Amino acid sequence: MTDAIHDDFETLTSERLQSLFDASDYVAEDEITTTVLLALKLGRPLLVEGEPGAGKTELAKVLAAGFDTDLVRLQCYEGLAAESALYEWNYTKQLLAVQSGRDGDERSVFTEEYLLERPLLRALHHSGERPPVLLIDEVDRADEEFEALLLEVLSDFQVSIPELGTVDADTAPIVIITSNRTRGLSDALKRRCLYLHVEPPSFEKEQAIVRRKVPELDETVVAAVCGVTERLREESLLKPPGVAETLDWARALTALDGVPTDGDHPLTATDIRTTLGCLLKEVEDVERVDDETMSALLAAAETSSE
């Protein structure tokens, strides 16, 4: 944990939290800082919604790094079952134990020795000095039935295991739940969380992010990069580039020979065309960048860098 941050969240201030964000080059407005601070102080899960690539997942990573604790990540997907999220028994190990006669009583193989912890139980059973950050990523991709599974965990920070009993967290984890809003979430889940909507970044915020994350780029080139991505988002794309794609592109420009990283030379059509795969991930979107669109992107780069 950084020197400016204390273990006791009751003494945590917005200034100290902002310093944590700054140290990790995470650009956070007052709304983000205040909402995260309240979630920490109140011990409530934080539901973060917004467009893909807006920095939702990064928020959990920054908190784990800033508080010097573990990040326990549960990536959600359609059909996610309790066995993958909570726990399951190591049936092979149980069977071998029974066959060897080491644990002849069938009940004796239902102990923690044979338990395989999955992310939710691992976060509750965490034995570190500080509570972990539990990231439940893209919860909207999971089925509605999975939300019901989360309610006990998020309400009382406990898991019921029929063979063992109830496992309670000694210290509640810091819970960050992200959603891309591909479907609506239940009211019961929302009630258990504080809510934060991450807006798509303004041109100025995106510039600040790129400057911090890719400091080797000249500010003029940074402005040109952000101008191009901002103009691309005006097109009718299947998957418009997010901040993550902008950063990928900026880093790619620094990695290639002959591509400008200082303000003396503007981006060219060749620079943009040959690196479009960093920004666009659908063939239909790449094909939309015709000569007319390319001219518009170059004009945006030039205007933004002036």
Secondary structure, 3 states (H helix, E strand, C coil): CCCCCCCCHHHCCHHHHHHHHHHCCCCCCHHHHHHHHHHHHHCCCEEEEECCCCCHHHHHHHHHHHCCCCEEEEECCCCCCHHHHCEEECHHHHHHHHHHCCCCCHHHHCCHHHEEECHHHHHHCCCCCCCCEEEEECHHHCCHHHHHHHHHHHHHCEEEECCCEEEECCCCCEEEEEECCCCCCCHHHHHCCEEEEECCCCHHHHHHHHHHHCCCCCHHHHHHHHHHHHHHCCCCCCCCCCHHHHHHHHHHHHHCCCCCCCCCCCCCHHHHHHCHHHCCCCHHHHHHCCHHHHHHHHHHHHHHHC
